[in-house]
Amino acid sequence: MVRVTAVVVAWNRRDLLREALEALEAQTRPVDDIVVVDNASDDDSSDVARAASPRANVIRLERNTGGAGGFAVGIADAIGTHGADLVWIMDDDTVPTETALAELLAARQAVGSAASVYASRVVWHDGTDHPMNTPRRDPFASRKARARIEGLGLVPVRSASFVSLLVDAAVVRERGLPIADYFIWNDDFEYSTRLIRGRLGVYCPGSVVVHKTKVLGSTDADPGPRFYYEVRNKLWLFRFSDGLTAWEKLVYGGSTVRRWMRTVRRSAEPGVLREARARGWRDGTRSAPRPNGASMADLPPAVDAITAFASRGGRV
């Protein structure tokens, strides 16, 4: 039987974190291990995690590394320390239904070893599909591959969010961890495309999780100053990531510019977004993301997790 480790990244949402961990403990196919990365929460998230799941390995970081850093540490620990074959990742506001993992594993068994990631269906608390977490269908999949996957009740995808994503540890060791310097935004797009390139990504509608965000919004909702990360990170992705082919970068680059324009046009404070876009463009064209070992060198638990990951043959 494959070993599945769940990784939850937490920041200042103690009550939702408790709910997420209780849901993980209630899976019909139990997870083998749980890792919680507390991103320097101001509340008692670490204590809540230990109480809700006494078996969980709770890693508290003394600095907020964002979702990107948190998942890098958690995935590294899951593989390096716990010897996971599969890593199931999610935020602390993600509550999986009791069969969510079982459905992901059923999809994996049906598809075989060709897929590197399996994404759940993400709904809001009212059951509506959450537009923030809709995986991108693979427009370049062959007709034969699409027919085979869709015949199983699944969908071939080119990218997916970190809200309930099951990843193959062997592919992670080969292609590395999420890049902590991304902090937030596009970290999941960069990482999922990197894991999927040349392989297969699968969307599993039967695996359902509830994403308890405050509002039901899509990726082009008004982001305010955080638009900086969208622009900087997308430019980093196009310049440095090997997740997309050159042709894909051209296609996604065009759609990105259109989305930026639409986001600014719809904003209640377009001046804020223009300023964030200018800063993001400057930093995205003049800098590059650092290796995780350098960006988190001041965080001993992160260094330990990355070292353990490397000892298992992981690319760092």
C-alpha angles and dihedrals in degrees: 000000000000118000114238122195120190117215121199122184113207136194125167098322102106097160094048090044090056090050092049093050093046088053091050091052090051097056116133087224101044120225112240096221139005127212120190118192111199107202097210094291118195091215128061095273093138093054091045090052093051091049095046094046113017091183094056120111102231113201113191116198119202092218131045106250095178125235091301095057094039093054092044090056094042096048091046091052093045092056101029100042105022100034094230120188090195129023120208111201132192144146124258091256092059116102114188120210113240095262097042096107094039090055092049090051091047089054090050092051091049095048099040127213098320095090123080099186136031120196128201128224106261120209134178121241090272092056095256116139107258109237091202091067105038109133116233112247113236104254091187098054113121119250090245094052092046092050092049095049096041089048086065092054092257135111128228109232136187097207141006141186128256090248098109106339122162111207132190111244093211090058091045091054089051098044103029139232133306112283110254095204090068085071095179136356127040091017090111092044092051094044099044093048089049092053094043100045109117090002134063136281119198132202112208112200091186092064106077131188130174116231105204100201118158093245136021102246138152129227093268094054114124104286100181115202091349087076083088090074093048091055100039095045095045089053090049089051094051092045103041115011122097091201092101131045119237090258092050091050089055092050096044091041091061093048090047093057090049091050092050091052092048092048093052093044093053096044122113087217106035092167090063091052094046090053091047090047091052092051091045092050091049095050094038092056099037103041141042133214114263126232111271092246090061099040093050100032090119092059111078096193090054092048090049092051093048091047091052090048091052090050088060091055096268120159110240 
